């Protein structure tokens, strides 16, 4: 199993996650390689989730310091259904 790679930032981790997705979707990876890629992808997803949570906390803190008391949940855009 490959050594765990530490990512410096969210963007480089996300880029690697996209590479992993492409490799797995191409169906060219052998079973063992696919398992390793899947495991790495899970680790990267956890890293990215942590970074996003930290960013959300910072944004809330900045808003509080600016005197903004309204707190709204982040909403993700959902694609419109095609007919």
C-alpha positions as CSV (number, residue, x, y, z in Angstrom):
1,X,0.0,0.0,0.0
2,X,1.4,3.4,-0.9
3,X,2.6,5.8,1.8
4,X,0.1,8.5,2.9
5,X,0.7,11.8,1.2
6,X,0.1,15.0,3.1
7,X,-1.5,17.7,1.0
8,X,-0.5,21.3,1.6
9,X,-3.7,22.8,0.5
10,X,-7.3,22.1,-0.4
11,X,-6.8,22.8,-4.1
12,X,-3.9,20.3,-4.6
13,X,-5.9,17.6,-2.7
14,X,-9.0,18.3,-4.8
15,X,-6.9,18.0,-8.0
16,X,-5.6,14.6,-6.9
17,X,-9.1,13.5,-6.0
18,X,-10.2,14.4,-9.5
19,X,-7.3,12.4,-10.9
20,X,-8.3,9.4,-8.8
21,X,-11.9,9.7,-10.0
22,X,-10.8,9.7,-13.7
23,X,-8.5,6.7,-13.2
24,X,-11.2,4.7,-11.5
25,X,-13.8,5.7,-14.1
26,X,-11.5,4.7,-16.9
27,X,-11.6,1.0,-15.7
28,X,-8.0,0.6,-16.7
29,X,-6.8,0.1,-13.1
30,X,-6.2,-3.4,-11.8
31,X,-8.2,-4.5,-8.8
32,X,-5.4,-3.9,-6.3
33,X,-4.6,-0.5,-7.7
34,X,-8.3,0.4,-7.6
35,X,-8.4,-0.5,-3.9
36,X,-5.4,1.7,-3.3
37,X,-6.9,4.5,-5.2
38,X,-10.2,4.2,-3.4
39,X,-8.4,4.2,0.0
40,X,-6.4,7.3,-1.0
41,X,-9.5,9.0,-2.2
42,X,-11.2,8.4,1.1
43,X,-8.2,10.0,2.9
44,X,-8.3,13.0,0.6
45,X,-12.0,13.4,1.0
46,X,-11.6,13.5,4.8
47,X,-8.8,16.1,4.4
48,X,-11.0,18.2,2.2
49,X,-14.0,17.9,4.5
50,X,-11.8,19.1,7.4
51,X,-10.5,22.1,5.4
52,X,-14.0,23.1,4.4
53,X,-15.2,22.8,8.0
54,X,-12.3,25.0,9.2
55,X,-13.1,27.6,6.4
56,X,-16.8,27.7,7.5
57,X,-15.7,28.3,11.1
58,X,-13.4,31.2,10.0
59,X,-16.2,32.7,7.9
60,X,-18.5,32.6,10.9
61,X,-15.9,34.2,13.1
62,X,-15.2,37.0,10.6
63,X,-18.9,37.7,10.3
64,X,-19.3,37.8,14.1
65,X,-16.3,40.3,14.4
66,X,-17.9,42.4,11.6
67,X,-21.1,42.7,13.7
68,X,-23.1,40.5,11.4
69,X,-25.4,38.4,13.5
70,X,-27.3,36.6,10.8
71,X,-26.2,33.1,10.3
72,X,-27.3,31.1,7.3
73,X,-26.5,27.5,6.3
74,X,-24.4,27.0,3.2
75,X,-26.5,25.6,0.4
76,X,-25.3,23.5,-2.4
77,X,-26.6,24.1,-5.8
78,X,-28.6,21.2,-7.1
79,X,-28.9,20.7,-10.9
80,X,-32.2,21.3,-12.4
81,X,-33.9,18.2,-13.5
82,X,-34.0,17.6,-17.2
83,X,-37.3,16.7,-18.8
